[in-house]
Amino acid sequence: MSRSAHPAGPRHADVLPEGHYTAPPADLNALDPKVWSQTVGRATDGAVTVAGIEVTRLAEEFGTPAYFLDETDFRARCAAWRDAFGPGADVFYAGKAFLSRAVVRWLHEEGLNLDVCSGGELATALSAGMPAERIAFHGNNKSEDEIERAVSVGVGRIVLDSFQEIVRVAHIAQRLGKRQRVQIRVTVGVEAHTHEFIATAHEDQKFGIALADGLAAEAVRRALELDGIELIGIHSHIGSQIFDMAGFEVAARRVVGLLAEVRDEHGIELPEIDLGGGLGIAYTSDDDPSEPHEIAKALNEIVSRECEAAELRVPRISVEPGRAIVGPTAFTLYTVGTVKPLEGLRTYVSVDGGMSDNIRTALYDAEYTVALASRRSDAEPMLARVVGKHCESGDIVVKDAFLPADIAPGDLIAVPATGAYCRSMASNYNHVLRPPVVAVRDGEARVIVRRETEEDLLRLDVG
Ligand SMILES: *Cc1c(COP(=O)(O)O)cnc(C)c1O
């Protein structure tokens, strides 16, 4: 396709409509290392590269849209989390962020554990050789079948989410002649999202058992009475895309408070606490996430301090980062199909995917950035909205971003930080085929989840 100029659209900051952007970046060709994985750069011809491979070559070989996952970056993040917490703690990767058999193997090799929350995730983990004892099973409504499989294969822990589930898991384990290690998930009355946290009244959601009103203490009482389960600790997960440690501080204090209550009432010190995941990543240059070693230091200090005050032995800590490991490791590569300038508003750039490969913008009003990837451009910045090909006006991938004004059909554009909750939440809306995930490392690219085909779609449609 030719790069013909299109009618002049909105270009300059002084004519821009309201939106989620500040000023255009100084250099549209620059790739902020905060939002791109570590092996991403630009070749001398201007094309974006990952692991030394130009995206133009990747697009030829694998097509678009496609997710490209930087294996080196993924492994480095695993190692950073593992080393930050050390041998005295456990890091569980939250599989729901993105799970495939290759990823399970990398996690295993890097010494991480794995959270799953469905039979499908459990099957993926086991089929790639993750030892069952390194798997934690989550979810607010695990089916009897899922519980039975989890107990039978011997998962390291099941995180109990309700009074009914305490009994259900205990009975199933007893029937199978097992004693299942469990944690109880509590809601500490803190909810944290993005840059803020709220410390009251957030018991009004479906997960966990509230600490308030003594409910969690009652859950511990019940769990301790049942033979089929062994209560090893308390679990808390306060939210997602969190940048501020204040929410964890309150959560840790309240969980340790429960441990002290349990000690006073039952004379036992539960050996573990799990503080969940939710650590934020940079989707745009405005985000400033903490490093794993800073997070580990802060959490260890908080827990030690609270335990000292309560005269408790410091329990073994676990954390469950999902997004913070896989989010920054991948970008989505799209081909531009149409460019539609709306006078006085912005220019709509349509790509060959959309809400079926990234629902986060439509679902959470998420922010992303985007770069022209197949070439460098010195054209002036143009306010753009990157939209998909679905029959839905909310089908937006990037709400507001600057692209060079000469963007044209056939150009490749890349949206960084799409490793988490994009492929895992992908759909077949409009019978669009879900994109592949391609792992790239040291100059080599290989498909780890293949592109869906029309045969795949038709195979499920049994007429
Ligand atoms: C979703 C979830 C996580 C991971 O959250 P991220 O924001 O991806 O780090 C960890 N633990 C539990 C229980 C979760 O539900």
The ligand as an SDF file (V2000), in Angstrom:
LIG
                    3D

 15 15  0  0  0  0  0  0  0  0999 V2000
   -5.2440  -11.1110   39.8760 C   0  0  0  0  0  0  0  0  0  0  0  0
   -4.5820  -11.6230   41.1020 C   0  0  0  0  0  0  0  0  0  0  0  0
   -3.2090  -11.4790   41.2490 C   0  0  0  0  0  0  0  0  0  0  0  0
   -2.3350  -10.7940   40.2430 C   0  0  0  0  0  0  0  0  0  0  0  0
   -2.6470   -9.4480   40.0710 O   0  0  0  0  0  0  0  0  0  0  0  0
   -1.6710   -8.5330   39.1760 P   0  0  0  0  0  0  0  0  0  0  0  0
   -2.3500   -7.2130   39.1880 O   0  0  0  0  0  0  0  0  0  0  0  0
   -1.6110   -9.1520   37.8380 O   0  0  0  0  0  0  0  0  0  0  0  0
   -0.3510   -8.5390   39.8620 O   0  0  0  0  0  0  0  0  0  0  0  0
   -2.6220  -12.0030   42.3800 C   0  0  0  0  0  0  0  0  0  0  0  0
   -3.3560  -12.6490   43.3080 N   0  0  0  0  0  0  0  0  0  0  0  0
   -4.6880  -12.8080   43.1940 C   0  0  0  0  0  0  0  0  0  0  0  0
   -5.4290  -13.5310   44.2380 C   0  0  0  0  0  0  0  0  0  0  0  0
   -5.3440  -12.2990   42.0960 C   0  0  0  0  0  0  0  0  0  0  0  0
   -6.6650  -12.4390   41.9940 O   0  0  0  0  0  0  0  0  0  0  0  0
  1  2  1  0
  2  3  1  0
  2 14  2  0
  3  4  1  0
  3 10  2  0
  4  5  1  0
  5  6  1  0
  6  7  2  0
  6  8  1  0
  6  9  1  0
 10 11  1  0
 11 12  2  0
 12 13  1  0
 12 14  1  0
 14 15  1  0
M  END
$$$$
